[in-house]
Each structure stands twice: as structure tokens, then as C-alpha cells.
Amino acid sequence: LALKGSNYAGLLERHRIHTKNVEHIVDSLRNEKIEVRLVKRREYNEETVRWADAVISAGGDGTMLLAASKVFDKFKPVIGVNTDPERSEGHLCLPVRYTHSFPEALQKLYRGEFRWQWRQRIRLYLEGTGINPTPVDLHEQQLSQEQHSRAHINERFQDQRSDISGPHLLPVRALNEVFIGESLSSSCLNCYVPDKAVCSVLFRENFKSCKPSFKFSLHRASYYEISVDDGPWEKQKSSGLNVCTGTGSKAWSYNINKVAHQAIEEILKIAKKHGGLNVPLNTELVQKVTNDYNESLLYSPEEPKMFFSVREPIVNRVFSSSRQRGFSSKVCVRSRCWDACMVVDGGTSFEFNDGAIASILIDTEDALCTVLLEE
Amino acid sequence: LALKGSNYAGLLERHRIHTKNVEHIVDSLRNEKIEVRLVKRREYNEETVRWADAVISAGGDGTMLLAASKVFDKFKPVIGVNTDPERSEGHLCLPVRYTHSFPEALQKLYRGEFRWQWRQRIRLYLEGTGINPTPVDLHEQQLSQEQHSRAHINERFQDQRSDISGPHLLPVRALNEVFIGESLSSSCLNCYVPDKAVCSVLFRENFKSCKPSFKFSLHRASYYEISVDDGPWEKQKSSGLNVCTGTGSKAWSYNINKVAHQAIEEILKIAKKHGGLNVPLNTELVQKVTNDYNESLLYSPEEPKMFFSVREPIVNRVFSSSRQRGFSSKVCVRSRCWDACMVVDGGTSFEFNDGAIASILIDTEDALCTVLLEE
């Protein structure tokens, strides 16, 4: 690790800090005679969740997403404690001070000095030809990546008799966002075939005849059709579609949509050139406009509405993007993709290729229960 | 294909059109007693380029990028003919009318009714620990993706004795852009290890112990340090870094940086609220500002300058992005990435992991020679 320039001492220290923080939480709970099961990431499952009255994640925001991913009960509280405040923002966790004084948090819970917060989550329906409604269960089978791809293909060809499958409700709920886009990892630019579906088949079945060096293209535009709130279908080509919750509006969605001070300044300069601004174009004005604009991208995790944004839309003769983003209650997407996925909270993915149709919406039954401590 | 909803009839028709267009070009050349070698993508190599006085690509912009990728001679003209005008924008090709009247283009060339155009290209130097300065040559070996990964690892461990390698000039020249970012395809979110380098090693060596379903995370922020024009090093976290040429300023870079009419409208509304605009905020003003702003992102392919842009910069306590984009003569990047690549023109990639340092610049010796016909 040192040879690679990695900071082994730093790694060890962060592990020590995390371990100490976890012990603090467990001790605080047991001191109150609360029964605690401490499970690591790989042992965490729905049976454990059923056993518990409440779930506490000890880690960063990623651990909180993982904790939430196995909770489907609207009345099972999930609480995050940030055990790595140096590295994680902890948006989804309790304020950082409780990491070292967890008994204080427990006292507030006992005294009712908190309120319940329901973070709305997104559900997904999948239908259409050749869909694969569950990730292949590799946990038990431990397939290699190549075997994994073949498993997907075998499953798909077996299912071809049931060409049209009715909408399947996927066994996931997105706490941050659903992202739809080309996987990119197995794009083949080498088979020069106009119809990507053909190349996809050729590529997978004749793996060896493609120059794998062309496979690592990072940027392949995603091609799909989108209908917002049951509106007209629109063909789009972009770097992907992000549909987030209020919780997720602070996450990846924010980074996709925020505008830099530098860009706002240039835009206002051009506006001034065309007609002038009443006030001088100074840093203060640019900062105010930048802050207001970027803040308008955020909304409450408890609002049962989604925010969709199209990432880097490609606008030309064929493709248009009437609205690059906006609020909605329902988003439907028809894949025309080659090798795409729907990725939930950056951690679980589903194939989403040509022929698949996804319906994306919020059902308040899927909300995640957490707490907001009084300050 | 029909079962998947793919348009087989359309595929066949586009192939027919392309084939007819290629025949037209070849016939036009042979009618002038010009010796023509017609090669398919897989047969195209540097020997063929050496044989030729000029290279004509028949396809879309992607084919032109491929044609240019084997030409390193500043005085070997490369001309693109768009044989698929329905599907390709043809930015890098001759105007579409010459596709069906190629003799007209030839006549202009004979009569000198054209000028030479030199499209500047980017060169890359790579140095640092554990670098792999060439893509593993899979063309001959036809390795599977898993074997490819292992080959990269074996090579890297063998090279550890030469820990610091002097700058290697990579055997590629970017006509559009160099993109640096996480590969994403083999990220492992499952090994909860704070130091990504450790997980990368564990992941590759203990492949089976990771749940591959977590591997398909599409979004992993790229972490690196950047120095522009020998300026101070800045740590950044983002969705990747794009460094383009004037040619590439119309390509992916444009899609990364352009601002939508919808966003300009909202920004101007906020500016108006803070101080007002002299002119009414109407569609016409918004359109003018939008057009001016987006046009400012484009520049001439012949200008020997690069344009860098940081895609979705993450701004927090640790990371900053003083300038999200700008012109430069030189960009240096130090990778702190887990499993990243440098991707040239969307087609060729180089590993770019923790310890590697890239220097990116334009040398006018690397320019690509093409023609601009008089209209």
C-alpha cells in the first residue's frame, strides 16, 4: 500500500476511530438494558431487521443507505450515527456531536424530545420484453463477472416465451435516487453495427471476436423515451436520467444541477450586455444569485414528490429535451439502451435494456421512519 | 431482434445505404484513376496509412475518430465522408451533399478550391508508480474481461521494481478529448474499507468474496489532484475531468457545459428579484443569453489551446473547485482514483489509478491534416 502511495497509517487510524465509536454506541445502549445485536455489513439481512425494534447504522451515509435498503416497514425507525465524521458528510445521520455522546441522544428519545421524520422513498415497476426483474442472486452462487453476464443471458433466453411480462414491483425502495444510464463497462464500439441491439447480442455471444480494448469506453450516451406525469413520450439521448427524493435532492442530484459561481457570473455578464442590470454586477450579486439558484434545487425529504433531471441532454435534429428537469409524481421510461442499468442509491442495479419499461413513483407507504432530535 | 423491439428492417436499410455510399466514393476515386484500398475497421492499421497518400473515412463521426487515431503524420490528409447522415451529425465530415456527389468534392480538390485545416490534437504523458502505459494488447490475445483484469495486475506487480517510471508519451493523440474518471464497472461498494486502494487489491484477489451485485454501481466520484498551467495543485472530487480540443469543444464538452434555456430563465428571474433587469425578462432575452453563453463554449479546431471542464464538482469541507472550467496550455492530473481510466476520444483507455500522474498538452506537431472545401 505504501508503495502505491496509499496512506496505510491513515487507514488504520480511521479504523480505530470507527471501532471506538461503535463500541461507544453499543455500550450506551446496553447501559440502558437495551438488547443489541451488532452485525457487520455482510450479515445484515431482513431477518435481523424483523428481530429489531429499531435499526442504528454506524458508519457514514453509505452505511445508512445500506441499513435503509433492508427496511420496508414504515414504522421501524432507522437512525444513523456518523462514526467517520472526517470523511463522511453525514447528511443522513444524527448531528456529529452525538457520535461521542450517544447517551444524550438516548435521553432525548426517552423524554420525547424529538419528532418522527418520514423520508419518502421511490418505488419501481418494471415491465416489457426480456426484462430481468431481480438482480441475479450472486451472493449464494459467487459467480465471476463473466459468469454473471452469461447467467443474465441464459435467464433472458429462457424467459422468452413470456414475452410481455406485466409490471413487476422491484424489491427495493430508493432513499436517495434512481439513476438510469448505460452501464458503459461492456459497450462495444468495435462492432460497427448501426443497431446497438444486434451488437449487444453479437458481443455477448461472440465475446472473443470483439477487441476488448474498445470495451472500456466510459461515455456512451443513453437513449430512452420518457413520459412525465403521464404526458407525451419524448425521445432523449443524454448521459442518463436521475430521479430523486427530497433526501436525494442534496446528493447526486444536487451535483448534477448546481451551477458554479463562475458560470452565473458569465451568464449575468451576457445579460448585462443585452440589456443591463439595475445593480452593479459585483461578486456579492453573483454570490446571492448562485446561492438562491442552488438552494432552489433542494426540498424536504418528507415531501411526496420526485425531482427528475436529465444529465447532459444531447440536443440535435432527432432528440429534444423540452424540460431538462422538474418535479413530478410519476416518471415512465422506455429503454432503448444497449447495456443499461437502473441503479438505486448507487448500490443495487437492474438491467434496463431495449424493450424494458420502468414506472417510477412515490408511495407514502414506502416512507422510511427516522428521528429528528430537538436542539 | 424483432422480439426485443429492435427495428431489423431499419438496420438492414441503413446498411444498404451505407454500402451504396461507400461504393459511390470508391467508384468516384477509381474513375479518376486513383488507386483505392478499401479496408474495414478491423483491417485498418498503420501500415495501410503509410501506404496511402490520403485517408478517407466512410461512416459517421466515430469512423472519422478511428481513422484519425492511426494517423500521426501531420501531412497525411484525412477526410471524412458521412455515409449515415440520418444518424450521425457529421461534425468531422464533409458537408452531407458530397456523400452523393463525391466527384464534386474531388473536382474542388483538383482545382485547389479548398484550404488545408489543421485540427489540433492532445498528447498525453504518463508517469508515477504502478502505471501501465499501454492498453494490454487484447487484439492478439483475445482475453476475456476477467483475464484482462488479471493481466493488468500481473504486469503491475512485475513492474514494481521500477517504482518511479519517467514520463511515457502515450501512443495516442486525442482529436476530441481526454476524459479522466472512475471506470465504475468494477467498483466494489461491498468491501467497506475506507481506503479504496486496499479494497481494490482485496477485490481483485478475492473476487469471490465480494457480492458482485454491488459491483455495478454507476456513480463513483473520481478523486484526483489537478494543476492547470503549472499552477498550484488542487484536490478535487467530481464525476470526472474532460480536457478537449477546439474540435472536441463541439462534442462531449459542449454537452457537459451547456446551460438549458430553462436554467437561464430561472437564473435571470432570481437576478431580477435581487436588483432587476433593465429589459423585460421575456423568452427573447432568455434565448439570446442562452445562445451567447452556449456559443462561448465553442472555439476553432485550429487553435492550439485546450478547454478543461470538471464534471459535477463536489464541493465540501475537503474538496474545492476554484475554477470549474477554462482554457489552458497544460493540465497535470495526479490520480487518487480506485479504478479509473483516461479515455481518449471515447475509444481507447489507459489505467489511471492512485500513484499515476498525467501531463496533458497540445503540440502543434500532432495536428491532424484535413480539408475545408470552398462553398
Interface residues (C-beta under 8 A of the other chain):
Chain A: L1 L3 K4 G5 S6 N7 Y8 G10 L11 R14 H15 H18 R41 R42 G59 G62 T63 D84 R87 E89 T129 G130 P135 V136 D137 L138 H139 Q142 L143 S144 Q145 E146 H148 Q160 D163 F179 G181 S183 L184 S185 S186 L189 N190 Y192 V193 P194 D195 A197 V198 V201 F207 K208 S209 K211 P212 S213 F214 K215 F216 S217 L218 H219 R220 S239 G240 W252 N255 I256 V259 A260 Q262 A263 I264 E266 I267 L268 I270 A271 K273 H274 G275 G276 L277 N278 V279 L285 K288 V289 D292 Y293 S296 E312 P313 I314 N316 S321 R323 Q324 R325 C341 V343 G346 G347 T348 S349 N353 D354 G355
Chain B: L1 L3 K4 G5 S6 N7 Y8 G10 L11 R14 H15 H18 R41 R42 G59 G62 T63 D84 R87 E89 T129 G130 P135 V136 D137 L138 H139 Q142 L143 S144 Q145 E146 H148 Q160 D163 F179 G181 S183 L184 S185 S186 L189 N190 Y192 V193 P194 D195 A197 V198 V201 F207 K208 S209 K211 P212 S213 F214 K215 F216 S217 L218 H219 R220 S239 G240 W252 N255 I256 V259 A260 Q262 A263 I264 E266 I267 L268 I270 A271 K273 H274 G275 G276 L277 N278 V279 L285 K288 V289 D292 Y293 S296 E312 P313 I314 N316 S321 R323 Q324 R325 C341 V343 G346 G347 T348 S349 D354 G355
